[in-house]
Amino acid sequence: MDTPRVNHRAILSVFGGFLSLFCTLGFLNAFGVFQQHYKASILQNMTESDVSWIGTVAIFLIFLFAPITGILVDRFGPRWLLIGGSIGTLLSVFLTSLCTQYCQFFLAQGGLQGISMAFVTWPPTAVVSRSLPTHRGLALGTVVGGSSVGGVIWPIMLARLLDQSTLGFGWVMRIVGFMMLPLFVIVCFTVREPRQQQSAPPPKPPSPAETGSESELGAQGPLGVQPITEKKKVEKSDVVTFLKNPVFICLTTGLAIGNLGIFIPFFFISSYAIEMGVDPQMSFYLISILNAGSLFGRVGPGYLADRVGHYNICLLAVISSGITAFCLTEARSLAGLVVISVAYGFISGAILAIQNACVAKIAGIHMQGTAMGMFMGFLAVTTLVGGPIGGALLSRYGYLSLSTFTGAALVGGSLLVSAAKLLLNRNIFAAV
């Protein structure tokens, strides 16, 4: 069977996917800046919890609509999804520039932006996974790295424009919209499905117990179903079979548990730094440092995973993130906080980059979008409740409880991720 090779079309899709996540998840990484600005000026009569729900709902909706966008991209391709999502995202940004009341911000920046961004975020991951199956870890890591770059650039830019300029909130948001516009145009023109190829009748697939190499596992779909390169519609039976795959069940459950805690350090590292006596201005930059570390964690381990196995690197990253999280409150100086931020950003970034490659590895080529969409949909609930749980623990028990909860969630989730790896191949040293 012919497999898509590295070509200009595939590389352009990776570039477009990078820009897509830069404008979506990368932009949402800057919500802490909006939270601070809203609480200090426009929405000063609302509580911190009320304001935080705007960003939380946007992130939740991106994950919630992932299954829908995944099914649609497998059936119709990415073009119209990207165009519609881009228009919706730009509309939400420009509408936010006109908002003056909480309900308006909630609907524009929370509801419309979250739903629209889902249709720009997930199609590129499916297309890239289909285009570069033999370099899936590196390719998806590069695409997801766009959110890390956005997490570095957007917060700094927005903080400077909102706090150190005379433009006003409305014009700052319009500038954001005009910056996103050409980037979305590039996304819509560069993210394209790989060209259909003729394939010879596939050989009888080996069972997971008989093989552990990436090329073999990457060539077979769920429960031994062979992926194809010709365009094929995703049938209901394909979805049911995939959902019953024990590897998918263990992997998804394990990473959903880990998702309860994985983002907590991103939410609370700045406030913890201030608690430790760090200058508030410098504590803000710790978020960008976390995201900078996450960028390298999403690209480097992805390249390594293509050689030693996606499940191996994912499992190592989940365990290492848990151990690092347990140590977060041991950092009590600026130098210690910088080191722990870089370390946690790097290791947790590897999880976020490789998890999609792990799902894609057990799915047929024709249902990459559906598989990753369902996976992200299951993570939506724990992504939504993780932050509020962290906030409740902080208000009652302090920062040590945050560190403990994050570490326990990640280490606990790693047990099921290891079960998924062993279900693929019982040889613990196999490149799975």
Helices and strands as residue ranges (DSSP letters): H 8-23, H 25-28, H 31-40, H 48-64, H 66-76, H 79-96, H 102-105, I 106-112, H 113-131, G 133-135, H 136-163, H 169-190, H 214-219, G 222-224, H 236-243, H 246-262, H 264-275, H 280-308, H 310-326, G 328-330, H 334-361, G 365-367, H 368-397, H 399-424
